[in-house]
Amino acid sequence: MSYIANTKAEQEEMLRQIGVKSFEELIASIPNEIRLLDKFELFPALSEYEVVRLFTEYANQNLNSSEYATFMGLGAYDHYVPALVNFVIDRAEFKTAYTPYQAEVSQGTLQAMYEFQSMICDLTGMDVANASMLDGGSALAEAVLMAFAHNHRNEVVFAGQINPNYISTTKTITAGKNLNFLFAVDSDGTCDLNALERIVTDKTTAVIFQQPNAYGNLEDYEVIERIAHSCGAMLIVVVDPISLGILKPPGEYNADIVVGEGQSLGIPLSFGGPFLGIFATKQEFIRKIPGRLSGMTLDVDGKRAFVLTLQTREQQIKRERATSNICTNQGLMMLAATVYLSIMGKSGIKELAEICFKKAHYLAEKIKEINGYKFLNDKPFFREFLVIPPVEPEKIIAEGKKEKILAGIDTSKFSGMHKGLLIAVTEKRTEDEINRFVELLSRFSVK
């Protein structure tokens, strides 16, 4: 039906039921400093063509990775998305994040969820994975909540530099649990193993480290795992899924929970989202895992069928008995990742990781030749590293934009991070683009 606004009489009736005399009285508790007191200055109604033209002009003001050589990272990377990914996710059958409430009607969607879960288990070396979460940050927060539900301890230890967005998201989502957050970060950004040994106790619910960490460096997973489990804490590992093409999967060094950002798996940058949260764990914790799980079984005729299983989320059972308030999944992005992983295969992910690794190290060696540039440390890294330039990072970034180069991330804008220029390299960066970037950095060298 067409939209019909409330009449004056209906508005007065609603206000009377609420117990106020006017709309202003209803919102009187909202401070004036955060209220929009001025009237909107709206332009007159436009035709469809005029609206398209106007919004195209707005969109063209954005800097996009199709026109700019992008060296930005910190959880969002400029990878190539094969055409087949968009072809599949554009199909009408899949273009919703939701299955019907009689979920088994949607066998295609449930199978896609099952295949995604299976691939994430293969990639991480874990026993079970859910059908995705909102993003890497919310996946980490849910991992902390799951650890707390398991051992009821109230201290969380971050070992080494974790993505600051993930830390803030975790603190926000877990605020109601009154957890204490401790940090074991050395001066070079990696885990301070001596500090970790001191602060992990029988009060620690989980030890969290990122592999590679927020600066791209590799952490000593064997020592961190030993320290965490020696006190009965759960070990949570935040991964870059592409790195698992060449790095040991967390399941092989006894991680309890593995989370990560799945944007690299066939999902465009899209100015920050939608992204994809990865969550995997051991079989023994399957009844505490948040989010949706798809399982494979046989129907009454003995044919293969897929079902939602172990539905311990808030939407399916009593709230006080639920393991999580996450009752959905990032379905369309999950499908994109499933198609991407199917296209790439194990050998493709390995080759992609090797290309990113080699190109990042080629660029790093070039930067070492420029006077005045320092590296945060000389620890091994995957495809991302922090450079401390002789000038303010924002000057390099501003100059790069003039030449259609997005020259990394100014880490001074993030609480707790070293000041510098965080640079990431993907398979899309050509030798010419890397050399142009080196030339840009050389302009700010110390003479």
C-alpha positions as CSV (number, residue, x, y, z in Angstrom):
1,M,0.0,0.0,0.0
2,S,1.1,3.6,-0.5
3,Y,2.6,5.5,2.4
4,I,0.1,7.5,4.4
5,A,1.5,9.9,7.0
6,N,0.0,10.1,10.5
7,T,-2.8,12.7,10.7
8,K,-2.8,15.4,13.3
9,A,-5.4,13.6,15.4
10,E,-3.4,10.3,15.3
11,Q,-0.3,12.1,16.4
12,E,-2.2,13.7,19.4
13,E,-3.6,10.2,20.3
14,M,-0.1,8.7,20.3
15,L,1.3,11.5,22.5
16,R,-1.6,11.1,24.9
17,Q,-0.9,7.3,25.2
18,I,2.8,8.0,25.8
19,G,1.9,10.6,28.4
20,V,3.3,13.8,26.9
21,K,1.7,16.9,25.4
22,S,4.0,17.4,22.4
23,F,6.8,15.9,20.4
24,E,9.3,18.4,21.9
25,E,8.4,17.2,25.4
26,L,9.0,13.6,24.2
27,I,12.6,14.4,23.2
28,A,13.3,16.9,25.9
29,S,15.9,14.6,27.5
30,I,18.1,14.8,24.5
31,P,20.8,17.5,25.0
32,N,20.6,20.4,22.6
33,E,24.3,20.1,21.7
34,I,23.6,16.8,20.0
35,R,20.3,17.7,18.4
36,L,19.9,19.0,14.9
37,L,18.0,22.2,15.6
38,D,18.3,23.8,12.2
39,K,16.0,22.8,9.4
40,F,17.3,20.7,6.5
41,E,18.1,22.7,3.5
42,L,16.8,20.3,0.9
43,F,16.9,20.9,-2.8
44,P,13.7,20.5,-4.8
45,A,12.6,17.1,-6.0
46,L,14.6,15.8,-8.9
47,S,13.9,13.5,-11.8
48,E,15.4,10.0,-11.9
49,Y,18.1,11.1,-14.4
50,E,19.0,14.1,-12.3
51,V,19.3,12.0,-9.1
52,V,21.6,9.5,-10.9
53,R,23.7,12.3,-12.3
54,L,24.0,14.0,-8.9
55,F,25.0,10.8,-7.0
56,T,27.4,9.9,-9.7
57,E,29.1,13.3,-9.1
58,Y,29.2,12.5,-5.4
59,A,30.6,9.0,-6.0
60,N,33.4,10.4,-8.3
61,Q,34.8,12.3,-5.4
62,N,35.8,9.0,-3.8
63,L,39.3,7.6,-4.2
64,N,38.9,4.1,-5.5
65,S,41.2,1.1,-5.9
66,S,40.4,0.7,-9.6
67,E,42.1,4.0,-10.4
68,Y,44.6,4.2,-7.6
69,A,47.6,2.0,-6.8
70,T,46.7,0.9,-3.2
71,F,49.3,0.2,-0.6
72,M,46.9,0.3,2.3
73,G,46.1,-2.6,4.6
74,L,45.4,-3.1,8.3
75,G,42.7,-5.7,7.7
76,A,41.4,-4.5,4.3
77,Y,43.4,-5.4,1.2
78,D,43.2,-4.7,-2.5
79,H,43.0,-8.1,-4.0
80,Y,41.6,-9.1,-7.4
81,V,38.1,-10.5,-7.3
82,P,37.5,-13.0,-10.2
83,A,34.5,-12.3,-12.4
84,L,32.9,-15.6,-11.5
85,V,32.5,-14.5,-7.8
86,N,30.1,-11.7,-8.7
87,F,28.4,-13.8,-11.3
88,V,27.4,-16.3,-8.7
89,I,26.4,-13.9,-5.9
90,D,24.4,-11.8,-8.2
91,R,22.0,-14.7,-8.8
92,A,18.6,-14.0,-7.3
93,E,18.5,-17.2,-5.3
94,F,21.5,-16.1,-3.2
95,K,21.0,-12.4,-2.9
96,T,19.9,-12.4,0.8
97,A,21.8,-13.1,4.0
98,Y,18.8,-15.0,5.4
99,T,17.4,-18.5,5.0
100,P,13.6,-18.8,5.5
101,Y,12.5,-19.7,9.0
102,Q,11.9,-23.2,7.7
103,A,15.6,-23.2,6.8
104,E,15.7,-26.6,5.2
105,V,13.7,-25.3,2.2
106,S,16.8,-23.5,1.1
107,Q,19.0,-26.4,0.4
108,G,21.3,-24.4,-1.9
109,T,22.0,-21.7,0.7
110,L,22.6,-24.4,3.4
111,Q,25.0,-26.3,1.2
112,A,26.9,-23.1,0.5
113,M,27.2,-22.5,4.2
114,Y,28.4,-26.1,4.7
115,E,31.0,-25.8,2.0
116,F,32.2,-22.5,3.5
117,Q,32.5,-24.1,6.9
118,S,34.5,-27.0,5.4
119,M,36.9,-24.8,3.5
120,I,37.6,-22.6,6.6
121,C,38.3,-25.7,8.6
122,D,40.8,-26.8,5.8
123,L,42.4,-23.4,5.8
124,T,42.8,-23.0,9.6
125,G,43.3,-26.6,10.6
126,M,40.5,-26.5,13.0
127,D,37.7,-29.0,13.6
128,V,34.6,-26.8,13.2
129,A,33.7,-23.4,11.7
130,N,30.5,-21.4,11.8
131,A,28.8,-20.0,8.7
132,S,30.5,-16.6,9.2
133,M,30.2,-13.4,11.3
134,L,29.9,-9.7,10.6
135,D,33.7,-9.0,10.4
136,G,37.0,-9.7,11.9
137,G,36.5,-7.4,14.9
138,S,33.1,-8.8,15.9
139,A,34.5,-12.4,15.4
140,L,37.2,-11.7,17.9
141,A,34.7,-10.2,20.4
142,E,32.6,-13.3,20.1
143,A,35.7,-15.5,20.7
144,V,36.4,-13.6,23.9
145,L,32.8,-14.1,25.0
146,M,33.0,-17.8,24.2
147,A,36.3,-18.1,26.2
148,F,34.7,-16.3,29.2
149,A,31.6,-18.6,29.0
150,H,34.0,-21.6,29.1
151,N,36.2,-20.8,32.0
152,H,34.5,-17.8,33.7
153,R,37.8,-15.9,34.2
154,N,37.9,-12.1,33.8
155,E,41.3,-11.2,32.4
156,V,42.1,-11.0,28.6
157,V,45.7,-10.7,27.4
158,F,46.6,-9.2,24.0
159,A,50.0,-10.6,23.0
160,G,51.7,-8.4,20.5
161,Q,50.2,-5.6,18.5
162,I,46.6,-6.5,17.5
163,N,44.6,-4.5,15.0
164,P,43.4,-1.5,17.0
165,N,39.9,-1.7,15.4
166,Y,39.6,-5.3,16.7
167,I,40.6,-4.3,20.2
168,S,38.1,-1.4,20.4
169,T,35.3,-3.6,18.9
170,T,36.1,-6.3,21.5
171,K,36.0,-3.9,24.4
172,T,32.7,-2.5,23.2
173,I,30.9,-5.8,22.7
174,T,32.2,-7.4,25.9
175,A,31.6,-4.3,28.1
176,G,28.9,-6.0,30.1
177,K,31.2,-8.7,31.3
178,N,33.6,-6.3,33.2
179,L,36.7,-7.9,31.8
180,N,40.2,-6.6,32.4
181,F,42.4,-6.2,29.3
182,L,46.1,-6.6,29.6
183,F,48.8,-6.1,27.0
184,A,52.2,-7.8,26.4
185,V,53.6,-5.7,23.6
186,D,57.4,-5.2,23.1
187,S,58.9,-1.9,21.9
188,D,59.1,-3.4,18.3
189,G,55.4,-4.2,18.2
190,T,55.7,-7.9,18.6
191,C,54.8,-9.9,21.7
192,D,56.9,-9.2,24.8
193,L,57.3,-12.9,25.9
194,N,58.8,-12.0,29.3
195,A,55.8,-9.8,30.1
196,L,53.4,-12.4,28.8
197,E,54.9,-15.0,31.2
198,R,54.4,-12.6,34.1
199,I,50.8,-11.5,33.4
200,V,49.2,-14.8,32.3
201,T,47.8,-16.4,35.5
202,D,44.9,-18.6,36.6
203,K,42.7,-15.5,36.2
204,T,43.4,-15.3,32.4
205,T,40.4,-16.3,30.3
206,A,42.2,-16.0,27.0
207,V,45.5,-15.0,25.4
208,I,45.1,-13.4,22.0
209,F,47.7,-12.9,19.3
210,Q,47.5,-11.9,15.6
211,Q,49.5,-13.9,13.0
212,P,50.8,-11.9,11.2
213,N,50.3,-9.1,13.7
214,A,49.0,-5.6,13.0
215,Y,52.5,-4.5,11.7
216,G,52.7,-7.6,9.5
217,N,55.3,-9.3,11.6
218,L,55.2,-13.0,12.6
219,E,54.9,-14.0,16.2
220,D,56.5,-16.9,18.1
221,Y,53.4,-19.0,18.3
222,E,55.1,-21.9,20.1
223,V,56.1,-19.9,23.1
224,I,52.7,-18.0,23.2
225,E,50.8,-21.3,23.1
226,R,52.9,-22.8,25.9
227,I,52.4,-19.8,28.2
228,A,48.7,-19.6,27.5
229,H,47.9,-23.3,28.1
230,S,50.2,-23.6,31.1
231,C,47.7,-21.5,33.0
232,G,44.6,-23.0,31.5
233,A,43.8,-20.0,29.4
234,M,42.3,-20.4,25.9
235,L,44.5,-19.4,22.9
236,I,42.7,-17.2,20.4
237,V,44.5,-16.6,17.1
238,V,43.6,-13.8,14.7
239,V,44.6,-14.7,11.2
240,D,45.0,-13.3,7.7
241,P,43.4,-16.1,5.7
242,I,45.7,-15.4,2.7
243,S,48.8,-15.9,4.8
244,L,47.7,-19.5,5.6
245,G,48.7,-20.4,2.0
246,I,52.3,-20.4,3.3
247,L,52.1,-20.2,7.1
248,K,51.4,-23.1,9.5
249,P,47.6,-23.2,10.3
250,P,46.7,-22.4,13.9
251,G,45.1,-25.8,14.4
252,E,48.6,-27.4,14.1
253,Y,49.9,-25.4,17.1
254,N,46.9,-26.1,19.4
255,A,44.9,-22.9,19.0
256,D,41.5,-23.1,20.7
257,I,39.7,-20.5,18.6
258,V,40.7,-19.0,15.3
259,V,39.1,-15.8,14.0
260,G,39.9,-13.4,11.2
261,E,38.7,-11.0,8.5
262,G,37.6,-12.7,5.3
263,Q,37.5,-9.7,3.1
264,S,40.6,-10.9,1.2
265,L,38.7,-13.9,0.0
266,G,36.9,-12.4,-3.0
267,I,35.2,-9.4,-1.3
268,P,35.9,-5.9,-2.6
269,L,37.0,-3.1,-0.3
270,S,33.7,-1.2,-0.8
271,F,34.8,1.7,1.4
272,G,34.8,-0.4,4.5
273,G,32.2,-3.1,4.1
274,P,30.3,-5.3,4.1
275,F,33.1,-7.6,5.2
276,L,33.2,-11.2,6.6
277,G,34.0,-12.6,10.0
278,I,35.8,-16.0,10.2
279,F,35.3,-18.1,13.3
280,A,36.6,-21.7,13.9
281,T,37.3,-23.8,17.0
282,K,37.9,-27.3,18.3
283,Q,35.3,-30.0,18.3
284,E,35.1,-29.9,22.1
285,F,33.7,-26.4,22.0
286,I,31.1,-26.9,19.3
287,R,28.2,-26.3,21.7
288,K,29.5,-22.9,22.7
289,I,30.3,-21.6,19.2
290,P,28.3,-18.5,18.2
291,G,26.5,-18.0,14.9
292,R,25.0,-20.5,12.6
293,L,26.1,-24.0,11.7
294,S,25.0,-26.0,8.7
295,G,25.2,-29.8,8.9
296,M,24.9,-32.6,6.4
297,T,22.6,-35.5,6.9
298,L,20.2,-37.9,5.1
299,D,16.5,-37.2,4.6
300,V,13.7,-39.8,5.0
301,D,14.4,-41.1,1.5
302,G,18.1,-41.6,2.2
303,K,19.2,-38.6,0.1
304,R,21.8,-36.1,1.1
305,A,20.3,-33.1,2.8
306,F,21.6,-30.0,4.7
307,V,20.1,-28.6,8.0
308,L,20.8,-25.9,10.5
309,T,22.2,-27.8,13.5
310,L,23.1,-27.2,17.1
311,Q,20.9,-24.0,17.1
312,T,22.0,-22.6,20.5
313,R,21.6,-19.0,19.4
314,E,19.3,-16.6,21.0
315,Q,16.7,-16.7,18.2
316,Q,16.2,-20.4,18.5
317,I,16.1,-21.0,22.3
318,K,15.5,-19.1,25.6
319,R,17.7,-16.1,25.8
320,E,19.2,-17.1,29.2
321,R,20.4,-20.4,27.7
322,A,21.7,-19.0,24.5
323,T,25.5,-19.2,23.7
324,S,25.4,-16.0,21.6
325,N,23.1,-13.3,20.4
326,I,24.4,-13.8,16.9
327,C,21.6,-15.6,15.1
328,T,22.5,-14.8,11.5
329,N,25.5,-14.8,9.2
330,Q,27.1,-12.6,6.6
331,G,25.5,-14.8,4.0
332,L,26.3,-13.1,0.7
333,M,29.9,-12.4,1.6
334,M,30.2,-15.9,2.9
335,L,29.1,-17.1,-0.5
336,A,31.6,-14.9,-2.2
337,A,34.4,-16.3,-0.1
338,T,33.2,-19.9,-0.9
339,V,33.2,-19.3,-4.6
340,Y,36.6,-17.5,-4.4
341,L,38.2,-20.4,-2.4
342,S,36.6,-22.9,-4.9
343,I,38.2,-21.1,-7.8
344,M,41.6,-20.7,-6.1
345,G,42.0,-24.1,-4.5
346,K,44.8,-24.9,-2.1
347,S,47.5,-24.4,-4.7
348,G,46.0,-21.0,-5.8
349,I,46.0,-19.6,-2.2
350,K,49.6,-20.8,-1.8
351,E,50.7,-19.1,-5.0
352,L,48.8,-15.9,-4.1
353,A,50.4,-15.8,-0.7
354,E,53.9,-16.3,-2.2
355,I,53.3,-13.5,-4.7
356,C,52.2,-11.1,-2.0
357,F,55.2,-12.1,0.1
358,K,57.7,-11.6,-2.7
359,K,56.3,-8.3,-3.8
360,A,56.2,-6.9,-0.3
361,H,59.8,-7.9,0.3
362,Y,60.9,-6.4,-3.0
363,L,59.3,-3.1,-2.0
364,A,60.9,-3.3,1.5
365,E,64.4,-3.8,0.0
366,K,63.9,-0.8,-2.3
367,I,62.8,1.4,0.7
368,K,65.9,0.3,2.7
369,E,68.0,2.0,0.0
370,I,66.3,5.4,0.6
371,N,68.2,7.7,3.1
372,G,66.2,8.6,6.2
373,Y,63.7,5.7,6.2
374,K,63.7,3.3,9.1
375,F,61.8,0.1,9.8
376,L,60.1,-0.6,13.1
377,N,62.0,-3.9,13.4
378,D,63.8,-6.5,11.4
379,K,61.5,-9.3,12.3
380,P,60.1,-11.6,9.6
381,F,56.9,-10.3,8.0
382,F,54.3,-11.5,5.5
383,R,53.0,-8.8,3.2
384,E,52.8,-5.7,5.4
385,F,55.4,-3.7,7.3
386,L,55.8,-0.4,9.2
387,V,58.2,2.3,7.9
388,I,59.2,5.3,9.9
389,P,59.7,8.0,7.3
390,P,61.8,11.2,7.8
391,V,58.7,13.4,7.4
392,E,55.1,13.2,8.7
393,P,53.4,10.2,7.1
394,E,50.4,12.4,6.1
395,K,52.7,14.5,3.8
396,I,53.6,11.3,1.9
397,I,50.0,10.2,1.7
398,A,48.8,13.7,0.5
399,E,51.5,13.7,-2.2
400,G,50.7,10.2,-3.3
401,K,47.0,11.1,-3.9
402,K,48.1,13.6,-6.5
403,E,49.7,10.8,-8.4
404,K,46.9,8.2,-7.8
405,I,48.9,6.3,-5.2
406,L,47.3,5.4,-1.8
407,A,50.6,5.4,0.1
408,G,49.7,3.3,3.1
409,I,48.2,4.1,6.5
410,D,49.3,6.8,9.0
411,T,49.3,4.7,12.2
412,S,49.5,7.7,14.4
413,K,45.7,8.0,14.0
414,F,45.3,4.7,16.0
415,S,45.6,4.5,19.7
416,G,48.5,2.4,20.9
417,M,50.3,2.0,17.6
418,H,53.8,3.2,16.7
419,K,53.8,6.3,14.6
420,G,54.7,5.5,11.0
421,L,53.5,4.5,7.5
422,L,52.0,1.0,7.4
423,I,52.4,-0.4,3.9
424,A,50.7,-3.5,2.5
425,V,51.3,-5.1,-0.9
426,T,49.0,-7.5,-2.8
427,E,49.2,-9.4,-6.0
428,K,47.6,-6.5,-7.9
429,R,50.6,-4.2,-7.5
430,T,52.8,-4.2,-10.6
431,E,56.5,-3.6,-10.8
432,D,55.8,-0.2,-12.4
433,E,53.4,0.8,-9.5
434,I,55.9,-0.3,-6.9
435,N,58.7,1.6,-8.6
436,R,56.5,4.7,-8.8
437,F,55.8,4.4,-5.1
438,V,59.5,4.1,-4.3
439,E,60.1,7.2,-6.4
440,L,57.4,9.0,-4.4
441,L,59.1,8.0,-1.1
442,S,62.5,9.1,-2.4
443,R,61.3,12.7,-2.8
444,F,61.2,12.9,1.0
445,S,64.6,11.3,1.6
446,V,67.3,12.8,3.8
447,K,69.9,14.5,1.5
